[in-house]
Each structure stands twice: as structure tokens, then as C-alpha cells.
């Protein structure tokens, strides 16, 4: 009787492994548009004055398969970059901001009525304009704007980022909002038995948020529902993304921070309820954005995603199996630059914390590697009399245009033409290898300028592939 039991155990074990493998395959398919991805904002100087093909080639040379195009101006989307990436096999996902805009010139006449009313009416976020997600005209315009962009440009995925209410620390922050007339009216429609919204300025007021806790709890519920409703209308509503583009994968962002009672606290402060969002919107990917007080820590350890496990558990408690991903920052502040090694360790920690879709980061050229890693040729492909070298980063164009830095195994280099991270060498003969030495990157294109160029420490020999 023992042997059949062993056989059944073996069959059941194989079935379980097959089921697990199938679930992993399905999960990988579900996150495919965002797999091996990096965020890019092409408005930075690092991406200017070079061909879009060179930008695409650099991303691919560094192992990325998806460019997550974070659009800061809808009127100035670099369609040539999108096309160049897709031409060489990179996916491109369109990322647009939900709770405001960096470029008010993109907005229609009368947009000023859409501004969020913050606790301090004179408070402003640097270079960013908060717009009320409860304003019906803004909702209609935002949905139409996203649909029009998707009709105009072929993308492989859509993500709506930063749909939280400001701000970190909640009512203690002068940026706390929104308290506009549309939010007040919507709250009173949802809770008609309440006289109005909580008071956030006068501790002696009977409706002060610290005194009338029941009213404040309803206000928190209203803010969380408003975010879910905003996203649901854009993605699933009439004329929305899924009606127009039913096969397009869609991601939405939440937010996370290392604070006490993190799920409850972030819901209270910024109106983000991950469980409510995924059950309402049903996204193809849910992204946990690292809130600024965490990513700004100079000594942020790469295993910090483990502290975000409660956000994952809150979503899984609903029964949702939506893929979850972490978004981190690798260099928006000079003392917070992080490289690929840190990012790999962060990815492992995120997966241990249950973020089965891994990690993406803002922003490619802000990485510590751009400041410290030397240039390195990755491939050398040749056609006719031209060898094209693809490097891991943008080069000092003057130095890289000097043929003395290239030694072919036969013949000679007649000229060198530089395009970002690409060098086209016109050669005599048909060399089967080429040795590169002495090249440096271009420090003038970095965000922070007070760092020396990174120079190749020794020559590198690369085989030439002739087509």
C-alpha cells in the first residue's frame, strides 16, 4: 500500500509544480509590458542632441526591455523616440500624471478652476500644479486627453501615476487637500447627514479632525473612494481606456512609506487604499510608489521593500492576485544616487516582500552608474566598411571622435562619428576584432555637474560581427 501512495504523492507534487509554473507564466505574461523596465523622462539634457536610435540602443545595451515614458508635457511627447524603441524591440509604456500637471500649457482655457484647494491656499508644490480629481470637467478632460494620446501614438501599456491626495503628514502639512467646493459638495452628497467637511485649522472647532473622529473617518473614506472613482472613470468608464483599447495593459499607482501603521496612515494622509483600488479598477499591474521621505534617505538600504509588506498583504487579503511592483528612486537628489547593484538587491527584497512584479526606478540617467561607471563597448556590428560600436552610456563626443582610441585587428580606422553612446568607425579591410581605449563619458549631460568624467581604466577588445 505504500508504493501507490508514493506514486500518488509524486503525481500530486508534479501537478502542484505544474500549477505553480503555470501561475508564474501567467504572472509573467500579465506584467510583460513592464518587465525589465526603467522610467525615462526624455526632457533631461542627457537625452538631447543625439539620435533617438542611440537612446534606444543605450537602454537595450543595459539590459532593459521596456522604456516607461514618464510624460511631463503631453504636447511634447517624443514620438520619434517611441518609434525608435519599438523598432529595435523595446516596449514603450505611457505614463501620465493623475493628480496634476508639470506643464499647465497643456491644459485648456479655464483650467485654473480645476486647481486643488490646499489647507494653506498659498502653498505650492515645486514646479507642479495639483488638480482636483473630483472636478467633473477635469475628469472628462483627463479621460479624453489620455484616449487621444493613445489614438495618436502606439504604446504597449498605460500607467496613471500619482493619483494620491496631498500630502505626506496629512492635515499637518500645508499642502493637505483637496478642500475645494467640488470636494465639499461631493462629500455632502455621500454623507448628507453631516453638516460639512472636517475643520483642519481651529482645534476648538467641534468639527476639528482631531475632535470629531467619526467625521474625520468618513472624510478619509470619501478621499479613498474619490481616487478609486477617478481612476475607474478614466479606465473603465464610458469612452474610457478599456472601451477604446480593450487589449491595452493598464497599471495604476498607489503609494507606500515606512511609517507606523502604514496602510491606515497612508490612507488617512494621502487617500490611497490599495485594496479598494485594485478591487474597483481591476488593473493589470499595481505599483507601490516609494514616498519621498523614504527615497530621500541617503542611507536607504536596498532591503527597504520588506517594510512595505503590509501594503502587499492588504491587497492579497482581498483575494486579488494582481501583480504588484515597487517604484523606487535612484538619484533625484545628489546624496541619494543608487546604482545597478543596489537596484538588483532592492529587486530581491521586493520579491521577498511579495511584490511579484519586481522593481522599476526613476530615472535611468540619474543612476549612480552614470556618474561612476566607465564607458564600456557592448557590441560591435559591421556592414560594408562601417563598424558600429554600442556603448553602455553617453560618450565625450570630442574624445570619442578621435580614431586613435580604436585599434582594429587588421586595416585601420579612417574616421569616427559619434552619436550619444554610438560610434561609427569607417575602416579599411575586414577586422574581426577591435580594441577600444581611453574613452570617457560626458559629465556635462548629468543632472549634477560637480563630478569628474568616468574614464575607461584599461583597453577592451571586442569581437566584430559582420553582417
C-alpha positions as CSV (number, residue, x, y, z in Angstrom):
1,X,0.0,0.0,0.0
2,X,3.0,2.3,0.5
3,X,4.1,2.4,-3.1
4,X,0.8,3.6,-4.6
5,X,0.8,6.4,-2.0
6,X,4.2,7.4,-3.0
7,X,3.2,7.4,-6.7
8,X,0.1,9.5,-5.9
9,X,2.2,11.8,-3.8
10,X,4.6,12.2,-6.8
11,X,1.8,12.9,-9.2
12,X,0.2,15.4,-6.9
13,X,3.6,17.0,-6.4
14,X,4.1,17.3,-10.1
15,X,0.6,18.7,-10.6
16,X,1.3,21.3,-7.9
17,X,4.6,22.2,-9.5
18,X,2.9,22.5,-12.9
19,X,0.2,24.7,-11.4
20,X,2.8,26.9,-9.8
21,X,4.7,27.1,-13.1
22,X,1.5,28.0,-14.9
23,X,0.7,30.7,-12.3
24,X,4.3,32.1,-12.7
25,X,3.9,32.1,-16.5
26,X,0.5,33.9,-16.3
27,X,2.0,36.4,-13.8
28,X,5.0,37.0,-16.2
29,X,2.6,37.5,-19.1
30,X,0.5,39.9,-17.0
31,X,3.4,42.1,-16.2
32,X,5.2,41.7,-19.6
33,X,4.8,45.3,-20.8
34,X,6.5,46.5,-17.5
35,X,9.1,43.7,-17.2
36,X,12.8,44.7,-17.1
37,X,11.7,48.3,-17.2
38,X,13.1,51.7,-16.4
39,X,11.5,55.1,-16.2
40,X,12.7,57.8,-18.7
41,X,11.9,61.5,-18.9
42,X,13.4,62.5,-22.3
43,X,13.3,66.2,-21.4
44,X,16.5,65.9,-19.5
45,X,19.7,67.1,-21.2
46,X,21.2,63.6,-21.2
47,X,18.8,62.6,-24.0
48,X,19.1,65.7,-26.1
49,X,21.4,66.4,-29.1
50,X,21.6,62.7,-30.1
51,X,19.5,60.5,-32.2
52,X,16.5,58.7,-30.7
53,X,18.1,55.5,-32.0
54,X,21.1,56.0,-29.7
55,X,18.8,56.4,-26.7
56,X,17.0,53.2,-27.5
57,X,20.3,51.4,-28.2
58,X,21.7,52.5,-24.8
59,X,18.7,51.2,-22.9
60,X,18.9,47.9,-24.6
61,X,22.6,47.7,-24.1
62,X,22.0,48.0,-20.4
63,X,19.5,45.1,-20.4
64,X,16.2,46.9,-20.3
65,X,13.3,45.7,-22.3
66,X,10.8,48.4,-21.6
67,X,11.0,52.2,-21.6
68,X,8.4,53.7,-19.2
69,X,7.9,57.1,-20.8
70,X,7.0,59.5,-18.0
71,X,5.3,62.3,-19.8
72,X,5.7,65.7,-18.2
73,X,4.2,67.5,-21.3
74,X,1.6,65.9,-23.4
75,X,2.2,68.4,-26.2
76,X,5.9,67.4,-26.5
77,X,5.9,63.6,-26.5
78,X,8.9,62.4,-28.4
79,X,7.1,60.2,-30.9
80,X,10.4,59.5,-32.7
81,X,11.8,58.0,-29.5
82,X,8.8,55.8,-29.1
83,X,9.2,54.6,-32.7
84,X,12.9,54.1,-32.3
85,X,12.5,51.9,-29.2
86,X,9.7,49.8,-30.8
87,X,11.7,49.4,-33.9
88,X,14.6,47.7,-32.1
89,X,12.2,45.5,-30.0
90,X,11.8,47.6,-26.8
91,X,8.3,48.1,-25.5
92,X,7.2,51.6,-24.6
93,X,4.6,52.3,-21.9
94,X,2.9,55.7,-21.5
95,X,2.9,57.2,-18.0
96,X,0.7,60.2,-17.3
97,X,0.1,62.1,-14.0
98,X,-3.3,61.8,-12.5
99,X,-3.5,64.5,-9.7
100,X,-1.9,67.4,-11.6
101,X,0.5,68.6,-14.3
102,X,4.0,69.8,-14.7
103,X,3.0,71.7,-17.9
104,X,0.0,73.9,-17.4
105,X,0.4,75.0,-21.1
106,X,-1.0,71.6,-21.9
107,X,-4.3,72.4,-20.2
108,X,-7.3,74.1,-21.8
109,X,-8.6,77.6,-21.2
110,X,-10.3,77.8,-17.8
111,X,-8.1,75.1,-16.2
112,X,-7.5,77.3,-13.2
113,X,-10.9,76.3,-11.9
114,X,-9.6,72.8,-11.6
115,X,-6.8,73.6,-9.0
116,X,-6.9,71.8,-5.7
117,X,-7.7,73.9,-2.7
118,X,-5.0,73.1,-0.2
119,X,-5.1,73.7,3.5
120,X,-2.8,76.7,3.0
121,X,-4.2,78.5,0.0
122,X,-0.7,80.0,-0.7
123,X,1.1,76.6,-0.6
124,X,2.5,75.3,-3.9
125,X,4.3,72.1,-4.9
126,X,7.6,73.0,-6.7
127,X,7.1,73.0,-10.5
128,X,3.8,71.0,-10.1
129,X,0.2,72.1,-10.2
130,X,-2.3,69.9,-8.2
131,X,-5.7,69.4,-10.0
132,X,-8.8,68.2,-8.2
133,X,-9.7,64.6,-9.1
134,X,-13.3,65.3,-8.1
135,X,-13.8,68.2,-10.5
136,X,-16.1,66.8,-13.2
137,X,-14.6,68.9,-16.0
138,X,-11.1,67.8,-15.1
139,X,-12.2,64.2,-15.1
140,X,-13.7,64.5,-18.5
141,X,-10.8,66.3,-20.0
142,X,-8.2,63.9,-18.5
143,X,-10.0,60.9,-19.9
144,X,-10.3,62.5,-23.3
145,X,-6.6,63.5,-23.2
146,X,-5.4,60.0,-22.4
147,X,-7.6,58.5,-25.1
148,X,-6.4,61.0,-27.7
149,X,-2.7,60.3,-26.9
150,X,-3.3,56.6,-27.2
151,X,-5.0,57.1,-30.5
152,X,-2.2,59.2,-31.8
153,X,0.8,57.2,-30.6
154,X,1.2,53.4,-30.4
155,X,2.1,52.4,-26.8
156,X,2.5,48.9,-25.3
157,X,0.9,49.9,-22.0
158,X,-0.6,52.7,-19.9
159,X,0.1,53.7,-16.3
160,X,-1.6,56.5,-14.5
161,X,0.8,57.7,-11.8
162,X,0.4,59.8,-8.6
163,X,-3.3,59.8,-8.1
164,X,-2.9,60.5,-4.4
165,X,-4.3,63.5,-2.4
166,X,-1.6,65.6,-0.9
167,X,0.1,65.3,1.4
168,X,2.6,63.3,3.5
169,X,1.9,64.0,7.2
170,X,-1.8,64.6,6.2
171,X,-3.6,67.6,7.8
172,X,-0.3,68.6,9.5
173,X,1.0,69.6,6.1
174,X,0.1,73.0,4.4
175,X,-0.3,71.1,1.2
176,X,-3.1,68.9,2.5
177,X,-6.1,68.9,0.2
178,X,-8.3,69.0,-1.6
179,X,-10.8,71.2,0.1
180,X,-12.4,72.8,-3.0
181,X,-16.1,73.4,-3.4
182,X,-16.5,70.3,-5.6
183,X,-15.0,68.1,-2.9
184,X,-17.1,69.6,-0.2
185,X,-20.3,69.2,-2.4
186,X,-19.4,65.6,-3.3
187,X,-18.7,64.8,0.4
188,X,-22.1,66.2,1.4
189,X,-23.8,64.2,-1.3
190,X,-22.2,61.0,0.0
191,X,-22.9,61.8,3.7
192,X,-26.0,64.1,3.7
193,X,-26.3,63.7,7.5
194,X,-23.0,65.6,8.0
195,X,-23.0,69.4,8.2
196,X,-19.8,69.6,6.2
197,X,-16.2,68.5,5.9
198,X,-13.9,68.4,8.9
199,X,-12.2,71.5,10.1
200,X,-8.4,71.5,9.9
201,X,-7.4,74.9,11.3
202,X,-9.1,75.5,14.6
203,X,-8.6,72.9,17.4
204,X,-11.5,74.4,19.3
205,X,-14.0,73.9,16.4
206,X,-16.4,71.0,17.1
207,X,-15.7,69.5,13.7
208,X,-11.9,69.7,14.0
209,X,-10.4,66.5,12.7
210,X,-8.8,65.6,16.0
211,X,-12.0,66.1,17.9
212,X,-14.8,64.7,15.7
213,X,-13.1,61.4,14.8
214,X,-16.3,59.9,13.3
215,X,-16.5,62.8,10.8
216,X,-12.8,62.5,10.0
217,X,-13.2,58.8,9.4
218,X,-15.9,59.5,6.9
219,X,-13.7,62.1,5.2
220,X,-10.9,59.6,4.9
221,X,-13.3,57.1,3.3
222,X,-14.5,59.8,0.9
223,X,-11.0,60.6,-0.2
224,X,-10.1,57.0,-0.8
225,X,-13.3,56.4,-2.8
226,X,-12.7,59.6,-4.8
227,X,-9.3,58.3,-6.0
228,X,-10.8,54.9,-6.9
229,X,-13.7,56.6,-8.7
230,X,-11.4,58.9,-10.6
231,X,-9.3,56.0,-11.9
232,X,-12.3,53.8,-12.6
233,X,-14.0,56.5,-14.7
234,X,-10.9,57.0,-16.8
235,X,-10.1,53.4,-17.3
236,X,-13.4,51.6,-17.2
237,X,-16.0,54.4,-17.8
238,X,-17.9,55.2,-21.0
239,X,-15.4,56.3,-23.7
240,X,-12.5,55.3,-21.4
241,X,-9.3,53.4,-22.0
242,X,-10.7,49.9,-21.8
243,X,-13.7,50.7,-24.1
244,X,-11.4,52.2,-26.7
245,X,-8.3,49.9,-26.2
246,X,-9.6,46.7,-24.7
247,X,-6.3,44.8,-25.2
248,X,-4.0,47.5,-23.8
249,X,-2.5,46.6,-20.4
250,X,-3.2,49.2,-17.7
251,X,-1.3,50.0,-14.5
252,X,-2.2,52.2,-11.6
253,X,-0.1,53.5,-8.8
254,X,-0.5,53.6,-5.1
255,X,2.0,54.8,-2.5
256,X,3.9,53.4,0.4
257,X,6.1,54.7,3.2
258,X,7.9,53.3,6.2
259,X,5.6,54.8,8.9
260,X,3.7,53.3,11.9
261,X,0.5,51.5,10.9
262,X,1.5,52.2,7.3
263,X,-1.7,51.1,5.4
264,X,-4.0,53.0,7.7
265,X,-1.7,56.1,7.9
266,X,-1.1,56.5,4.2
267,X,-4.9,56.1,3.6
268,X,-5.5,58.9,6.1
269,X,-2.8,61.1,4.8
270,X,-2.9,60.7,1.0
271,X,-6.2,58.8,0.4
272,X,-4.6,55.7,-1.1
273,X,-6.3,52.4,-0.3
274,X,-4.7,49.7,-2.4
275,X,-7.3,47.1,-1.7
276,X,-10.1,49.4,-2.8
277,X,-8.2,50.5,-5.9
278,X,-7.4,47.0,-7.2
279,X,-11.0,45.7,-6.5
280,X,-12.6,48.8,-8.1
281,X,-10.3,49.4,-11.1
282,X,-9.0,45.9,-11.7
283,X,-5.6,46.9,-13.1
284,X,-3.2,44.6,-14.9
285,X,-0.5,45.9,-12.6
286,X,-0.4,47.7,-9.2
287,X,2.6,49.9,-8.5
288,X,3.7,50.9,-5.0
289,X,5.4,54.2,-5.3
290,X,8.1,54.9,-2.7
291,X,7.0,58.1,-0.9
292,X,9.6,61.0,-0.9
293,X,10.6,60.8,2.8
294,X,11.9,57.3,2.2
295,X,13.7,57.7,-1.1
296,X,15.3,60.9,0.1
297,X,17.2,59.0,2.8
298,X,20.9,59.0,1.8
299,X,21.5,55.6,3.5
300,X,18.3,53.9,2.4
301,X,19.1,50.2,2.5
302,X,18.2,48.1,-0.6
303,X,16.1,45.8,1.5
304,X,13.7,48.6,2.5
305,X,10.8,47.0,0.4
306,X,10.5,44.5,3.3
307,X,9.0,47.3,5.3
308,X,6.3,47.7,2.7
309,X,5.0,44.1,3.1
310,X,1.8,45.4,4.9
311,X,0.7,47.1,1.7
312,X,1.0,43.9,-0.2
313,X,-0.8,41.9,2.5
314,X,-3.7,44.3,2.5
315,X,-4.2,43.7,-1.2
316,X,-3.8,40.0,-1.0
317,X,-6.3,39.9,1.8
318,X,-9.0,40.8,-0.8
319,X,-8.1,37.7,-2.8
320,X,-6.6,39.7,-5.6
321,X,-3.7,38.2,-7.5
322,X,-2.9,41.4,-9.3
323,X,0.9,41.6,-10.0
324,X,2.5,44.2,-7.6
325,X,5.6,46.2,-8.4
326,X,7.7,48.6,-6.4
327,X,8.7,52.0,-7.9
328,X,11.9,53.5,-6.3
329,X,14.1,56.5,-6.9
330,X,17.8,56.2,-7.9
331,X,19.1,59.7,-7.9
332,X,16.7,62.7,-7.9
333,X,18.8,64.1,-5.0
334,X,22.6,64.2,-5.2
335,X,23.2,62.4,-2.0
336,X,20.6,59.7,-2.9
337,X,22.2,58.3,-6.0
338,X,21.9,54.5,-6.3
339,X,23.4,52.1,-8.9
340,X,22.5,48.9,-10.6
341,X,24.0,46.7,-7.8
342,X,21.7,48.5,-5.3
343,X,18.8,48.1,-7.6
344,X,19.4,44.4,-8.0
345,X,19.4,43.9,-4.2
346,X,16.2,46.0,-4.0
347,X,14.6,43.8,-6.6
348,X,15.3,40.7,-4.5
349,X,13.9,42.3,-1.4
350,X,10.8,43.5,-3.2
351,X,10.1,39.9,-4.4
352,X,10.6,38.6,-0.8
353,X,8.1,41.2,0.4
354,X,5.5,39.8,-2.1
355,X,6.0,42.3,-4.9
356,X,6.0,39.6,-7.6
357,X,6.5,42.1,-10.4
358,X,9.8,43.3,-9.0
359,X,11.0,46.9,-9.2
360,X,11.2,49.8,-11.6
361,X,13.0,53.1,-11.0
362,X,13.0,56.8,-11.6
363,X,15.0,57.7,-13.6
364,X,17.5,55.9,-15.9
365,X,20.2,58.6,-16.2
366,X,20.0,59.6,-12.6
367,X,21.7,56.3,-11.5
368,X,25.0,56.4,-9.7
369,X,26.4,54.3,-12.6
370,X,26.0,57.3,-14.9
371,X,28.4,59.2,-12.6
372,X,30.9,56.4,-11.8
373,X,30.8,53.5,-14.2
374,X,33.3,53.9,-17.1
375,X,32.3,53.6,-20.7
376,X,32.2,50.1,-22.0
377,X,31.6,48.9,-25.5
378,X,28.9,46.3,-25.6
379,X,28.5,45.2,-29.2
380,X,30.4,45.8,-32.5
381,X,28.4,45.2,-35.6
382,X,29.7,45.9,-39.1
383,X,28.3,46.3,-42.6
384,X,30.2,47.3,-45.7
385,X,33.1,49.4,-44.4
386,X,31.5,50.7,-41.2
387,X,31.7,49.2,-37.7
388,X,29.0,50.5,-35.2
389,X,30.1,50.3,-31.6
390,X,27.3,50.4,-29.0
391,X,28.4,51.7,-25.5
392,X,26.7,51.4,-22.2
393,X,26.5,55.2,-21.8
394,X,26.8,58.5,-23.5
395,X,30.4,59.4,-24.5
396,X,32.5,62.5,-24.6
397,X,31.9,63.2,-28.2
398,X,35.2,65.1,-28.8
399,X,37.4,62.3,-27.4
400,X,35.3,59.5,-29.0
401,X,35.7,61.1,-32.4
402,X,39.5,60.6,-32.4
403,X,40.4,57.4,-34.4
404,X,43.4,57.0,-32.1
405,X,41.2,55.4,-29.5
406,X,40.3,52.4,-31.7
407,X,42.7,49.7,-32.9
408,X,41.3,47.1,-35.3
409,X,42.9,43.7,-35.7
410,X,43.6,44.5,-39.3
411,X,43.4,47.5,-41.5
412,X,43.0,51.0,-40.0
413,X,40.3,53.3,-38.7
414,X,39.7,56.1,-41.3
415,X,37.2,58.1,-39.3
416,X,34.9,58.1,-36.2
417,X,31.5,59.5,-36.0
418,X,29.8,59.9,-32.5
419,X,26.1,59.8,-31.7
420,X,25.4,59.7,-28.0
421,X,26.5,56.2,-27.0
422,X,27.1,55.1,-30.6
423,X,30.4,55.3,-32.6
424,X,30.5,54.6,-36.3
425,X,34.0,53.7,-37.4
426,X,34.9,53.7,-41.1
427,X,37.6,51.1,-41.6
428,X,39.8,49.6,-44.2
429,X,39.8,45.9,-44.5
430,X,37.6,43.5,-42.6
431,X,38.9,43.3,-39.0
432,X,37.5,40.5,-36.8
433,X,38.1,42.5,-33.6
434,X,38.6,46.0,-32.4
435,X,40.3,47.3,-29.2
436,X,38.9,50.4,-27.6
437,X,40.8,52.5,-25.0
438,X,40.9,55.9,-23.3
439,X,37.3,56.9,-23.8
440,X,35.3,58.9,-21.2
441,X,31.7,59.7,-20.6
442,X,30.1,63.2,-20.9
443,X,29.7,64.8,-17.4
444,X,28.1,67.9,-18.8
445,X,24.9,65.9,-19.5
446,X,24.4,64.8,-16.0
447,X,21.9,66.3,-13.6
448,X,24.6,67.1,-11.0
449,X,27.7,68.7,-12.6
450,X,30.3,68.6,-9.9
451,X,31.6,65.1,-10.7
452,X,34.6,64.2,-12.9
453,X,34.2,62.2,-16.1
454,X,34.4,58.4,-15.8
455,X,37.2,57.1,-18.0
456,X,38.0,53.6,-19.2
457,X,40.6,52.2,-16.9
458,X,42.1,49.8,-19.5
459,X,41.6,48.8,-23.1
460,X,38.7,46.5,-24.1
461,X,38.9,44.1,-27.0
462,X,35.6,43.3,-28.7
463,X,34.8,40.8,-31.5
464,X,33.3,42.4,-34.6
465,X,30.2,40.8,-36.1
466,X,29.9,41.3,-39.8
467,X,26.5,41.3,-41.5
